[in-house]
Amino acid sequence: MANYAIHIAIAKEYMKNHKGYNEEEFIKGTIAPDLVQDKTTTHFSNMSSKANLEEFLKKYSIKDSYYAGWFLHLIVDKKFYIEYLNDWDNREDASQVKLYCDYDIITKEIVKKYNIKFPKEIERYNIEKEGKTNYIKEDTIFEFINKIGKINIEEYI
């Protein structure tokens, strides 16, 4: 459920804290699950927020940077929904339109803070708008990015 900027910022933070990854391949793996129309196949669930880590591991191994990035993506989606957008479906004011507008507003700050260069295949999704966010708060999103960047995916395996 996190947007591309959040996924890439977390990937960059993760690579800072865990050496040995090929940055280009890791970033490709991080964005790959959301590049398809039918995300049920890449998230192993009917909802990306309920990504199934066990099913991923049955099909793939974390043998290289690409698959490590993909696995991190699934962890991020799961944790973003649970820790950041907890109880989202039960909120009276929950609006997908407002949430995605928030992404467009917060992306500018994420890009600047984490020095993000969007890969060619997702450049068109780099939308940066001005305004006030409804749900996503800058300080808590940076806290989330930094926190998840420090986890160890080996613990999830």
C-alpha positions in Angstrom: 0.0 0.0 0.0 3.0 2.3 0.2 3.8 4.3 -2.9 7.0 4.0 -5.0 8.8 6.8 -3.3 8.3 5.2 0.1 9.4 1.8 -1.2 12.5 3.3 -2.8 13.4 5.3 0.3 13.1 2.2 2.5 15.2 0.2 0.0 17.9 2.9 0.1 17.9 3.0 3.9 18.0 -0.8 4.0 21.0 -0.9 1.7 22.7 1.7 3.9 22.2 -0.5 6.9 22.9 -3.9 5.2 25.8 -4.1 2.8 26.3 -6.4 -0.1 23.3 -5.6 -2.4 23.5 -4.5 -6.0 21.6 -1.1 -5.7 20.1 -1.2 -9.2 18.8 -4.8 -8.9 17.6 -4.2 -5.3 15.6 -1.1 -6.4 14.2 -3.1 -9.4 13.0 -5.8 -7.0 11.5 -3.3 -4.7 9.3 -1.7 -7.3 8.6 -4.8 -9.4 5.6 -6.1 -7.4 3.6 -2.9 -8.2 4.5 -2.7 -11.9 1.9 -5.3 -12.9 -1.9 -4.9 -13.4 -2.8 -7.9 -11.2 -0.9 -7.5 -8.0 -2.4 -10.7 -6.5 0.3 -12.6 -8.4 3.2 -10.5 -7.1 1.9 -10.1 -3.5 0.6 -13.7 -3.2 -2.7 -12.3 -1.8 -5.9 -10.7 -3.0 -4.8 -7.5 -1.3 -1.3 -6.0 -1.4 -1.7 -4.9 2.2 -2.0 -8.6 3.1 1.1 -9.7 1.2 1.9 -13.4 1.9 5.6 -13.8 2.8 5.3 -17.6 3.2 3.9 -18.0 -0.4 6.7 -15.9 -1.8 9.3 -18.0 -0.1 7.7 -21.2 -1.4 8.1 -19.9 -4.9 11.3 -17.9 -4.7 14.5 -17.9 -2.7 16.3 -14.7 -1.7 19.2 -15.6 -3.9 20.1 -12.2 -5.2 19.5 -8.5 -4.8 16.4 -8.5 -7.0 14.5 -11.1 -4.9 15.7 -9.5 -1.7 14.2 -6.2 -2.9 10.9 -7.9 -3.8 10.7 -9.6 -0.4 11.4 -6.3 1.3 8.6 -4.7 -0.8 6.2 -7.4 0.6 7.3 -6.7 4.2 6.9 -3.0 3.7 3.3 -3.4 2.3 2.4 -5.6 5.2 4.0 -3.4 7.9 2.8 -0.1 6.3 -0.8 -1.3 6.5 -0.5 -2.7 10.0 1.7 0.0 11.6 1.0 3.1 9.6 -2.5 2.7 8.3 -3.8 0.6 11.1 -7.5 0.1 11.2 -7.7 2.0 7.8 -10.8 0.1 6.6 -12.8 1.0 9.7 -12.1 4.8 9.6 -15.2 6.9 8.8 -13.0 9.4 7.0 -11.0 6.8 5.0 -10.8 7.9 1.4 -8.5 6.3 -1.2 -8.6 9.6 -3.2 -7.4 11.6 -0.2 -4.7 8.9 0.6 -3.3 8.9 -2.9 -3.4 12.7 -2.9 -1.3 12.6 0.3 1.2 10.4 -1.5 1.6 13.0 -4.2 2.1 15.7 -1.6 4.6 13.7 0.6 6.6 12.4 -2.3 8.3 15.7 -2.8 9.7 15.6 0.7 10.7 11.9 0.5 12.5 12.5 -2.9 14.4 15.4 -1.4 15.3 13.8 1.9 16.4 10.4 0.5 17.8 11.7 -2.8 15.6 9.5 -4.9 16.1 9.1 -8.6 13.1 7.2 -10.0 13.9 4.3 -12.4 12.8 5.0 -16.0 9.9 2.5 -15.8 8.2 4.5 -13.0 9.3 8.1 -13.7 5.7 9.0 -14.8 4.5 8.0 -11.3 6.6 10.7 -9.6 3.9 13.2 -8.9 4.8 16.0 -6.6 2.0 18.3 -5.5 1.9 21.1 -3.0 -0.7 21.1 -0.2 -1.6 19.8 3.2 -1.9 16.0 3.8 -4.9 14.4 5.3 -3.5 11.1 6.6 0.2 10.8 6.0 2.3 13.0 8.3 5.9 13.8 7.3 7.6 13.1 10.6 5.9 9.7 11.1 6.5 8.6 7.5 10.2 9.4 7.8 10.2 7.5 11.1 8.5 4.5 9.4 11.1 4.6 6.5 14.0 4.7 8.9 12.6 2.0 11.2 11.9 -0.4 8.3 15.3 0.3 6.7 16.9 -1.1 9.8 15.0 -4.5 9.9 16.7 -7.6 8.8 14.8 -9.6 6.1 16.6 -12.7 7.3 14.4 -12.6 10.4 11.3 -12.8 8.2 12.6 -15.8 6.3 
